[in-house]
């Protein structure tokens, strides 16, 4: 009976150890999972004081031309982070593989964002991939864009970004 108990204890110990290590491995592989705006980046690179200063300087003073309901701003960005062309787009910062910040000259925090993988020139189909967009944390005139290859790994891809401003509706913006 004592021998049976020790086998069960050893088995339980190994199972608990395995589950603990597996859980720790998942947490280490994705440290930003479940992060929020308070002291965390929610998967976005943290904005440096210099980037924050540049973003504030890019904002036009006074009412924006995009306060017209249904107005649209856009940016066409090359894979290396170069702003090829755009309307109201001021700059692009490339943080790492597939990580971009696009700064506009007006507040876009309550706008809608649509992006697609694309090239800046008139030829050819772009490489396949995935793209995601979000408001840039702590930067009201910024949009954060991530591009990935078809396998889901971060990868530099050119893209087209459209920002649709709802304008003033019912006194709210």
C-alpha positions in Angstrom: 0.0 0.0 0.0 2.9 2.4 0.8 4.4 1.7 -2.6 1.1 2.6 -4.3 0.8 5.8 -2.4 4.4 6.9 -3.3 3.7 6.3 -7.1 0.5 8.4 -6.8 2.4 11.1 -5.0 5.2 11.1 -7.6 2.6 11.2 -10.5 0.7 14.1 -8.9 3.9 15.9 -8.3 5.0 15.6 -11.9 1.6 16.6 -13.3 1.5 19.7 -11.0 5.1 20.6 -12.0 4.3 20.1 -15.7 1.2 22.3 -15.5 3.1 24.9 -13.6 5.9 25.0 -16.1 3.5 25.0 -19.1 1.5 27.9 -17.5 4.7 29.9 -16.9 5.8 29.2 -20.4 2.6 30.6 -21.8 2.9 33.7 -19.6 6.6 34.2 -20.7 5.7 33.8 -24.4 3.0 36.5 -24.2 3.8 39.0 -21.4 1.5 41.6 -22.7 -1.6 39.4 -22.8 -4.4 41.1 -21.0 -2.6 44.3 -20.6 -4.4 47.6 -20.3 -3.7 51.3 -20.6 -2.5 51.7 -17.1 1.3 51.5 -17.2 1.3 49.0 -20.0 1.4 49.1 -23.8 -1.4 46.7 -24.8 1.0 45.1 -27.3 2.2 48.5 -28.7 5.7 49.8 -28.2 5.8 52.4 -25.5 5.9 56.0 -26.9 9.0 57.9 -26.1 8.9 61.5 -24.8 10.5 62.6 -28.0 7.8 60.8 -30.1 5.1 62.3 -27.9 6.5 65.8 -28.4 6.7 65.4 -32.2 3.1 64.1 -32.3 1.9 67.1 -30.3 3.7 69.5 -32.6 2.1 67.9 -35.7 -1.4 68.8 -34.5 -2.9 71.8 -36.3 -4.2 74.4 -33.9 -7.9 75.2 -33.9 -10.7 73.3 -35.6 -9.5 70.6 -38.0 -10.5 70.4 -41.6 -11.6 66.9 -40.7 -14.4 68.1 -38.5 -16.6 67.8 -41.6 -18.7 64.6 -41.2 -17.5 61.9 -43.5 -14.1 63.4 -44.3 -11.2 61.0 -44.9 -7.5 61.1 -44.3 -5.1 58.5 -45.6 -1.5 57.3 -45.7 0.4 55.0 -48.1 3.4 53.6 -46.3 6.3 51.5 -47.7 7.5 48.4 -45.8 10.6 50.3 -44.6 8.3 52.9 -42.8 8.6 55.6 -45.4 5.5 57.8 -45.9 5.1 57.6 -49.7 2.0 59.8 -49.9 -1.1 60.8 -48.0 -3.6 63.4 -46.9 -3.2 64.8 -43.4 -0.5 62.2 -42.7 2.6 63.8 -41.2 5.0 61.1 -40.3 5.6 57.4 -39.8 7.7 55.7 -37.2 8.8 52.1 -37.7 9.5 50.4 -34.3 10.4 46.9 -35.3 9.4 44.1 -37.7 5.8 45.0 -38.8 5.3 47.7 -36.2 4.4 51.2 -37.4 3.0 54.4 -36.0 1.3 56.9 -38.4 0.9 60.5 -37.1 -1.8 62.8 -38.6 -2.2 66.6 -38.2 -5.5 66.2 -36.3 -7.1 64.1 -33.6 -8.1 60.7 -35.0 -8.9 59.0 -31.7 -12.6 58.8 -32.4 -12.2 57.9 -36.1 -12.6 54.6 -37.9 -9.5 53.0 -39.3 -9.2 50.7 -42.3 -5.9 49.3 -43.6 -4.8 46.8 -46.2 -1.5 45.4 -47.3 -0.4 47.4 -50.4 2.5 48.9 -52.4 3.2 52.5 -53.0 3.8 52.1 -56.7 1.6 51.4 -59.7 2.7 47.9 -60.4 2.2 44.5 -59.0 0.3 42.6 -56.4 1.7 43.1 -52.8 3.0 40.1 -50.9 0.3 38.3 -48.9 0.0 39.0 -45.2 -2.2 40.2 -42.4 -2.7 43.7 -40.9 -4.2 45.2 -37.8 -4.9 48.8 -36.7 -5.6 50.5 -33.4 -5.6 53.9 -31.9 -2.1 54.8 -30.8 -2.1 54.8 -27.0 -1.6 58.2 -25.4 -1.3 59.8 -28.9 -4.7 61.3 -30.1 -3.4 62.0 -33.6 -1.7 58.6 -34.0 -2.7 55.2 -35.4 -0.8 52.0 -34.6 -0.4 49.4 -37.4 1.0 45.9 -37.3 1.7 43.8 -40.3 2.4 40.1 -40.4 3.2 37.4 -43.0 0.6 34.8 -43.9 2.0 32.5 -41.1 1.2 35.2 -38.5 4.8 36.3 -37.8 5.6 40.0 -37.6 6.9 41.0 -41.1 7.5 44.3 -42.8 4.7 45.0 -45.3 3.7 48.2 -47.1 0.2 49.3 -46.4 -2.6 51.7 -47.2 -4.4 53.3 -44.2 -7.7 55.2 -44.3 -8.9 57.2 -41.4 -12.6 58.2 -41.6 -13.6 61.0 -39.3 -17.2 60.9 -38.1 -17.2 64.6 -37.5 -19.6 66.1 -35.0 -22.7 64.0 -34.5 -25.2 65.0 -31.9 -22.8 67.4 -30.2 -20.2 64.6 -29.6 -17.0 63.9 -31.4 
